Amino acid sequence: MSIPDSVTQLAQARMDARAAKDFALADKYRDELLRAGFEIVDVATGYELREKKPYITLPFARDIRPIDLENDVTVGIIVDGFTDDALETVRTVKANSDCAVATISIGDAGNLFEEMDKRTYLISVAPGASWADCANVFLEKVASKYVVLMDPSTRFTGDAITPVVAELTKGEYVAVGWRGGLVNIDDEWRSVDDKGDGEVDVLFSYFMAFNREAMHEVGGFNPRAVYYRNADIEFSLKIRQAGGKLLQMDLPLNQDRHHGYHDADPGYRDVQSKKTYDRILEKYRGKSAILSPRR
């Protein structure tokens, strides 16, 4: 790949600005590089220049800037491989609602750029990014009043946005979801029982809708949760401990193959899942006062 001298000079100017801690100027140079058709990626030895894709790639989720899609509701989807399936999910969201969609792809985003428009945001972060760091982008940097965290295996079959916003607007619940349950006290908090619709201890990240302002008081997902599994349980109990109530309700959704579980490396999946659940047991087990009424 031939890189023009003018591009190399811009890249060096950005490095100089970062060294001087003038990050606003460094961002200006990054934008100029993007307009010139190149993206700059920070590496241990300095930087690399790559031909720009239809979307931006950043080293870390924390580098993502504020996201304002001028919509009261934004669905946030974290994609880690299987981008064709994720693309179909994005299309079902847009076909059945007027909400915005923000997608963070860990690694290559495939053809997800095909759905980019004024209400559909896409950005890529380097492989190895933490699931929790990506999820926290939606809670911390999206300008919408309501944010929905949704797994790419979940598909809309109808309007799932209007009913959850209606519940969140009432103010009784700060989070509303599709699947969840009550912590099983009899087996020492080691499982969650699905009791159907109603107030719950836990919501799962297949589809979790939040009042984003209320989440500021709670704080975000535990950044140590590099893998999704059990991170939603940990966060749900954090909400309960802060005094927030969670509602499970039936919604027009279904689930296709859950690649994030079934097609993940079993060793990695099991080790990371256990790490998160061990934290849950250490921090919350026995604190029955934070749980919702049994039913």
N, C-alpha and C positions, 0 to 999 in steps of 0.2 A: 504493500500500500504506500503510495507516494503522498507525503504530507507537505503542503506548502509551507514555506518559511514563515509566512504571516501567521499561520496557525501555531507553529512551534513557538513563535514569539509571544502569542497570546497565552499559551500554556505556561511559559516561563514567567510571564507577568502575573499570572494567577498564583503560581507558587511563591513568588516574591511577596505578593499581597498577603497570602496566608502566613508566611513567615513573620510579617510585620503585624499580624493579628488584625488586619483590615479585612474582615470577612465580607463586608458589604461590597468592597471592591473586587474581592475574589469571586463572589457570586456574579458580579457584572461580567467579569472575564469568562466565567463558565457559560453564561448565557450567550455571549458573543461567539464562543466556540461552537455552541449548539447551532446557532444561526449559520455558522460556516460549514456545518455538516459533520462535526466531530463532537464526541463526548470524551471527557477527561475522567480517568479513574485513578484514585490515589492508591499507590502500592508502597511497600516497604522501602523501595529504592527511589521513590519520587512520584512519578505518574506514568500512566500509559494513555495514549490517544487512540481512540477507536472510531471507525465510521459510525455516525449516529444511526440508531435504529428509530423506528417510528415512535418510540417511547424512551424515557430517560432511565438509566441505570445508575444507582447510587451505591456506595460501599455499605452503608448502614441505614437501618430504618430511621434512626434518629436524625439523619440528614434530610429527611423529607420535609419540605416546607409546608406551611399551613394550606389546607385544602378548602376552597370555598366554591361549591358548585351551585350556589344560589338556590338552595332547596331546603325545606324544613326537615327533610328526611334523607339520610344517606345510608345505603347498604354498603357495608365494608366486607370484602371477600379477600382472604389470604390464599394464594395459589402456590402450591409447591409441587410442580410437575403436573402432568395430565391436563395440559392447558386446553385441549379440545373439549373435554368434559366441562371445564370451568367456563369456556366460551358459551356453551349451551346453557349453563346456569345463568350467566349474565343476561342472555337473551330472554329467558323466561321471566326474570325480574322485570326487565324493561317492557315486556309484552303485557304484563299484568299490573303495572303500577306506573305512577308518574314520578317516583322517587329518583334520586341520583344514585349512582353506583361508583364506588371507589375500590379499585382492585390493586393489591400489592402482590406482585409475583416474586417469589424467591427464586432467583435464577432466570433463565430464559422464559419470556412471556409468550412464546409461540405466536399464534394468530389472534391473541386477545386484542391487539390493536385494531382489529376489524370493527370493533364496537365502540371505539373512541369517538365521542362527540361532546357537545356542550354539557351533557349531564352524565358523562361516563369518563372517569379518570383512570389512568393506568400508569403505574410506575414499577420499576423493577429494582430489587436490592440484591446484593451479592449472595451467592449460595452460602448456606450456613447461618443465615440471619435467624434470630430468635423469633419464634411464633408470638410470644408475649410482647416483644418490642413492636412487632407489626400491628398487633391488636391495639396496643396503646396509642399508635398513631391515629387510629379512628376515634378514640376517646379524647385525645389531647389536641389534635390538629385539624379535625373536620369542623367546619363552621355551623353545621346543621344543629337544630334544636334536639332532634332525635337521631340516634345512630343505631343501626342494626348490624350486629356481627353475625355473619352467616358462613357456613361451610360450603365449599364448592360442590359438595355432593348433594346439597339440598336444592330442590327445584320448586319454583312457584307453579301451582296449578290454577291459581286465582289470585285475587287481591289480598295478600297477607299483610299489607301495610296499614290500611285503614282501620281494621279492628285493634291492632296493637297501639296505634297512635291514640285511638279513642280511649283506651284504658290508661295509657300513660298521662293523657291530658287530665284525667280525673284527679290525679295526684296521690292516689292511695298506694300505687305501686311504682317503684323506680325502675324496674326491669320486668319485661314480659317476654315469655318464650314459648316455644312449640313443644319441647320435650324437657322433662326434668323429674323431680320427685322429692321424697323425704329421705333423709339420712336414716339408715337402719340402725337404731340404737342397740338392738338385741345382739347384733354381731360386731359390737364395738366400733361402729362407724366405718366399717370396711366396705359397705355397699350402699347404693341408693335405690329405693323402691319407687317405681312409677305408680302414683295413685290417681292419675288422670288430672283433669282440669281443677284448678283451685290454687290456693296459696301453697308455695313450696319452699323448701330449703335451698334447692339447687336447680339451676337452669343449665342446659347443655348448649354448646356453641354451634349446634346445627343451625340455630336461629335464636338470637338473643337481642331484644330491642331495649334500648336504654334512653332514659332522660339524661342527656349528656351533662347538663349542669349539675345534676345530683351526683354524677360519677366523679366530678371534681372534688367533692367532699369525701368520697370513698377512697379515691386514688385508683391507680390502674392495676392491671394484671401483674403478677409477680414476675419481674424480668428474668428470674432464674428458670422460668418455664420455657425452655427452648423448644419443646414439643407440645402440641395442643392438648394431648389427652390428660384429663384431670385438672388442667389449668382453669377450666370453666367452673369446676366444683370449688376449687380454692378461691376463685374470685367471688362466686356466689356467697360463700360463707363469710367472706370479707364484707360484702354488702350487708348481710344479715347482722354481723357484729356491729356495723355502723348504724344500725336501726332501720335499714331499708327493707322493704317487702318485695317479694318476687311472685309473679303470677304465671302459672302454666295454663295455656289455652289451646283449644283445637284450632288449627289454621289450615288454609288450602295449600299444603306443602306435601311433597313426598321426597324420599331419599333414594338416589341412585347408588351405585357402588361407591362405598366410602374408601377411596384410594388412600386417604391419609392414615387409615388404620390397616386395612387388609393388604395393601401393597407397600407398606413401609418395611424397612429392614427390621425383622422381629427382635433382634438383639437391642438395637437402638430404641425401638418403640417401647420395649418392656422395661429397659433400664431407666429411661427418662420418665415414663409413666409412674414407675415406683418412686423415683426421687420426689416427684410432685406429691404423690399420695402420702409419702412419709412425712412431708412438711405439713400436710393437712392434719394428719393424726397427731403430730407433735403440738400443733398450734391450737387446734379446735376440739379434739376429742374430749368428751365429757362436759363441754360447755353447752348444756342443753337449753340454757336460757336464751341462746341466740336462735334457736330453731323455731320454725312455724308450728302452729297447733297440730297435734297428731290427728290423723284421720284414716 
